[in-house]
Amino acid sequence: MSIDREQAAAIARALGLDEHGLKVSTVGGGDIASAHVFQVADDQVFVKSLPVDQGDLLSAEADGLEAIAATGTVRVPRVVRWGAQDDIAWLALEYLELAQRSPHADAELGRALAEMHHHGAENFGWHRNNYIGLTPQHNPQLDDWTAFFLAHRLDCQFDRLASAHPEKNWADLKQAIGQSWRKTHAGHQPSPALVHGDLWCGNAAAVGRDQPVIFDPAVHYADRETDLAMTSLFGGFSESFYRAYEDTWPLPAGHEQRELYYKLYHVLNHANLFAGAYLESAGRMCYRILGE
């Protein structure tokens, strides 16, 4: 949602910026929120905005960025402040000049991500619900990963698809995938790890090419393999990333089989958000898992 001049001035005051001489530039790249750069003299701040009734998305983003920053492992944009002004919600972040990741940055990211995953908790889930894209992501705290992933990741996505597309067999696929997941991975009980939650290549960049930075998280405690599965769904991460991760903390046996289920969560979410070809992709992935 675009910010008008009066709103920009009010946000600048809230940030402690001198509104006189304020320059506001709209920048691209965001699929959900409008993005702006506020500049006063030599000071720049990155500001995202949404309609005020969607402000919880920005609150969740700030919460996730602060959680990752607190680990001291992977760089994220520093949260400056978030709030609301009239009919908009906004989130102000440290302005970073982002660049494409070099192989060196990817190696650094692989090592840092493995270190971040060592930050765990007693249970899976999170202290609040958040979002995967625009889709609500429920995060009750459970100690059983198999049950958590099925009930609060896969089943939620299948239920949304079945409601939106009742003519399809999503309810049957939900049952079949659930039976397959329980049968093949009931014994997989990893340690809860802090995960980014939406780590595709569009949410990872570099500062100066060699320092990795990640953003737009959907954090929670989960099987760390879920982050690695997401990185491979759309590509964009070099071999140096995976090699560095493995050198730091090797993945356990069976991760190749679990990867398909973890990718399925995101493909189902894309089908819910965008429909179209993603509906077919989600169906094909289900049948691939089921061996049909």
For each residue, the residues with C-beta under 8 A, 3 or more apart:
1: 33 34 49 50 51 87 88
2: 26 34 49
3: 7 8 11 24 34 36 47 49 88 90
4: 7 8
5: 8 9 24
6: 9 10
7: 3 4 10 11 85 86 88
8: 3 4 5 11 12 19 22 24 36 38
9: 5 6 12 13 19 22
10: 6 7 13 14 85 86
11: 3 7 8 14 15 38 47 83 85 90 92
12: 8 9 15 17 18 19 22 38 40
13: 9 10 16 17 19
14: 10 11 81 83 85
15: 11 12 38 45 80 81 92
16: 13
17: 12 13 22 38 40 43 45
18: 12 21 22 40 41
19: 8 9 12 13 22 40
20:
21: 18 40 41
22: 8 9 12 17 18 19 38 39 40
23: 38 39 40
24: 3 5 8 36 37 38 39
25: 36 37 39
26: 2 34 35 36
27: 35 36 37
28: 35
29: 35
30: 33 34 35 48
31: 133
32: 50 57 133 134
33: 1 30 48 49 50 57 58 91
34: 1 2 3 26 30 48 49 50
35: 26 27 28 29 30 46 47 48
36: 3 8 24 25 26 27 46 47 48 49
37: 24 25 27 44 45 46 47 95
38: 8 11 12 15 17 22 23 24 44 45 46 47 92
39: 22 23 24 25 43 44
40: 12 17 18 19 21 22 23 43
41: 18 21
42:
43: 17 39 40
44: 37 38 39 95
45: 15 17 37 38 80 92 93 94 95
46: 35 36 37 38 77 92 93 94 95 96
47: 3 11 35 36 37 38 90 91 92 93
48: 30 33 34 35 36 58 61 90 91 93
49: 1 2 3 33 34 36 88 89 90 91
50: 1 32 33 34 54 55 57 58 88 89 90
51: 1 54 55 87 88 89
52: 55 84 86 87 88 89
53:
54: 50 51 57 58 89
55: 50 51 52 58 59 84 89
56: 59 60 131
57: 32 33 50 54 60 61 131 134
58: 33 48 50 54 55 61 62 82 89 90 91
59: 55 56 62 63 82 89
60: 56 57 63 64 128 129 130 131 218
61: 48 57 58 64 65 91 216 217
62: 58 59 65 66 79 82 91
63: 59 60 66 67 128 130 219
64: 60 61 67 68 130 196 197 217 218 219
65: 61 62 68 69 76 77 78 79 93 215 217
66: 62 63 69 70 79
67: 63 64 70 71 194 217 219
68: 64 65 71 73 74 76 116 194 196 214 217 219
69: 65 66 72 76 78 79
70: 66 67
71: 67 68 74 115 116 119 194
72: 69
73: 68 112 113 115 116 119
74: 68 71 109 112 113 115 116 212 213 214
75: 207 211 212 213 214
76: 65 68 69 213 214 215 217
77: 46 65 93 94 95 96 213 215
78: 65 69 93 94
79: 62 65 66 69 82 91 92 93 94
80: 15 45 92 93 94
81: 14 15 92
82: 58 59 62 79 89 90 91 92
83: 11 14 89 90
84: 52 55 88 89 90
85: 7 10 11 14 88 90
86: 7 10 52
87: 1 51 52
88: 1 3 7 49 50 51 52 84 85
89: 49 50 51 52 54 55 58 59 82 83 84
90: 3 11 47 48 49 50 58 82 83 84 85
91: 33 47 48 49 58 61 62 79 82
92: 11 15 38 45 46 47 79 80 81 82
93: 45 46 47 48 65 77 78 79 80
94: 45 46 77 78 79 80
95: 37 44 45 46 77
96: 46 77 207 213
97: 207 208
98: 205 206 207 213
99: 205 206 207 208 209
100: 205 206 209
101: 105 106 109 204 205 206 209 212 238
102: 105 106 206 209 210
103: 106 107 238 240
104: 107 108 209 210 240
105: 101 102 108 109 206 209 210 211 212
106: 101 102 103 109 110 212 237 238 240 241 244
107: 103 104 110 111 240 241 243 244
108: 104 105 111 112 210 211 212 244
109: 74 101 105 106 112 113 204 212 214 237 241 244
110: 106 107 113 114 240 241 242 243 244 245 246 247 248
111: 107 108 114 115 244 245 247 248
112: 73 74 108 109 115 116 212
113: 73 74 109 110 116 117 196 199 227 245
114: 110 111 117 118 244 245 248 249
115: 71 73 74 111 112 118 248
116: 68 71 73 74 112 113 119 194 196
117: 113 114 120 193 194 195 224 227 249
118: 114 115 193 249
119: 71 73 116 193 194
120: 117 191 192 193 194 221
121: 124 192 194 221
122: 143 192
123: 141 142 143 192 221
124: 121 141 142 143 144 145 148 149 192 220 221 222
125: 139 140 141 142 148 152 220 221
126: 129 130 139 141 219 220 221
127: 139 141
128: 60 63 139
129: 60 126 136 137 138 139
130: 60 63 64 126 137 139 197 218 219 220
131: 56 57 60 134 135 136 137 218
132: 135 137 197 198 218 266 269
133: 31 32 198 269 273
134: 32 57 131 273
135: 131 132 157 160 269 272 273
136: 129 131
137: 129 130 131 132 197 218 220
138: 129 152 156
139: 125 126 127 128 129 130 152 220
140: 125 148 152
141: 123 124 125 126 127
142: 123 124 125 145 147 148 152
143: 122 123 124
144: 124 147 148 189
145: 124 142 148 149 188 189 190 192 222 223
146: 149 150 181 182 185 186 188 189
147: 142 144 150 151
148: 124 125 140 142 144 145 151 152 153 222
149: 124 145 146 152 153 154 181 222 223 261 265
150: 146 147 153 154 155 178 181 182
151: 147 148 155 156
152: 125 138 139 140 142 148 149 155 156
153: 148 149 150 156 157 265
154: 149 150 157 158 174 177 178 181 261 264 265 268
155: 150 151 152 158 159 174 178
156: 138 151 152 153 159 160
157: 135 153 154 160 161 265 268 269 271 272
158: 154 155 161 162 170 171 173 174 177 268
159: 155 156 162 163 174
160: 135 156 157 163 164 272
161: 157 158 164 165 168 170 268 271 272 279 282
162: 158 159 165 166 168 170 171 174
163: 159 160 166
164: 160 161 272 275
165: 161 162 168 170 275 279
166: 162 163
167:
168: 161 162 165 279 283
169: 172 173
170: 158 161 162 165 173 174
171: 158 162 174 175
172: 169 175 176
173: 158 169 170 176 177 283 286
174: 154 155 158 159 162 170 171 177 178
175: 171 172 178 179
176: 172 173 179 180 286 290
177: 154 158 173 174 180 181 261 264 286 289 290
178: 150 154 155 174 175 181 182
179: 175 176 182 183
180: 176 177 183 184 289 290
181: 146 149 150 154 177 178 184 185 261
182: 146 150 178 179 185 186
183: 179 180 186
184: 180 181 257
185: 146 181 182 188 254 257 258 261
186: 146 182 183
187:
188: 145 146 185 223 254 258
189: 144 145 146
190: 145 193 223 224 225 252
191: 120
192: 120 121 122 123 124 145 221 222
193: 117 118 119 120 190 221 222 223 224
194: 67 68 71 116 117 119 120 121 219 220 221
195: 117 199 219 220 221 222 223 224 226 227
196: 64 68 113 116 199 203 214 217 218 219 227
197: 64 130 132 137 217 218 219 220 222 226 227 230
198: 132 133 203 216 217 218 230 266
199: 113 195 196 203 204 214 227 230 231
200: 203 204 230 231 233 234 236 266
201: 204 231 234 235 236 237
202: 234 236
203: 196 198 199 200 214 215 216 217
204: 101 109 199 200 201 212 213 214 215 236 237
205: 98 99 100 101 212 213 215
206: 98 99 100 101 102 105 209 210 211 212 213
207: 75 96 97 98 99 211 213
208: 97 99 211
209: 99 100 101 102 104 105 206
210: 102 104 105 108 206
211: 75 105 108 206 207 208
212: 74 75 101 105 106 108 109 112 204 205 206
213: 74 75 76 77 96 98 204 205 206 207
214: 68 74 75 76 109 196 199 203 204 217
215: 65 76 77 203 204 205
216: 61 198 203
217: 61 64 65 67 68 76 196 197 198 203 214
218: 60 64 130 131 132 137 196 197 198
219: 63 64 67 68 126 130 194 195 196 197
220: 124 125 126 130 137 139 194 195 197
221: 120 121 123 124 125 126 192 193 194 195
222: 124 145 148 149 192 193 195 197 226
223: 145 149 188 190 193 195 226 258 262
224: 117 190 193 195 227 228 249
225: 190 228 229 251 255 258 259 262
226: 195 197 222 223 229 230 262 265
227: 113 117 195 196 197 199 224 230 231
228: 224 225 231 232 242 245 251 255 259
229: 225 226 232 233 258 259 262 263
230: 197 198 199 200 226 227 233 262 263 266
231: 199 200 201 227 228 236 237 241
232: 228 229 235 237 259 263
233: 200 229 230 263 266 267
234: 200 201 202
235: 201 232
236: 200 201 202 204 231
237: 106 109 201 204 231 232 241 242
238: 101 103 106 241
239: 242 243
240: 103 104 106 107 110 243 244
241: 106 107 109 110 231 237 238 244 245
242: 110 228 237 239 245 246
243: 107 110 239 240 246 247
244: 106 107 108 109 110 111 114 240 241 247 248
245: 110 111 113 114 228 241 242 248 249 251
246: 110 242 243 249 250 251
247: 110 111 243 244 250
248: 110 111 114 115 244 245
249: 114 117 118 224 245 246
250: 246 247
251: 225 228 245 246 255
252: 190 255
253:
254: 185 188 257 258
255: 225 228 251 252 258 259
256: 259
257: 184 185 254 260
258: 185 188 223 225 229 254 255 261 262
259: 225 228 229 232 255 256 262 263
260: 257 263 264 285 288 289
261: 149 154 177 181 185 258 264 265 289
262: 223 225 226 229 230 258 259 265 266
263: 229 230 232 233 259 260 266 267 285
264: 154 177 260 261 267 268 282 285 286 289
265: 149 153 154 157 226 261 262 268 269
266: 132 198 200 230 233 262 263 269 270
267: 233 263 264 270 271 278 281 282 285
268: 154 157 158 161 264 265 271 272 282
269: 132 133 135 157 265 266 272 273
270: 266 267 273 274 278 281 282
271: 157 161 267 268 274 275 278 279 281 282
272: 135 157 160 161 164 268 269 275
273: 133 134 135 269 270 278
274: 270 271 278
275: 164 165 271 272 278 279
276: 279
277: 280 281
278: 267 270 271 273 274 275 281 282
279: 161 165 168 271 275 276 282 283
280: 277 283 284
281: 267 270 271 277 278 284 285
282: 161 264 267 268 270 271 278 279 285 286
283: 168 173 279 280 286 287
284: 280 281 287 288
285: 260 263 264 267 281 282 288 289
286: 173 176 177 264 282 283 289 290
287: 283 284 290 292
288: 260 284 285 291
289: 177 180 260 261 264 285 286
290: 176 177 180 286 287
291: 288
292: 287
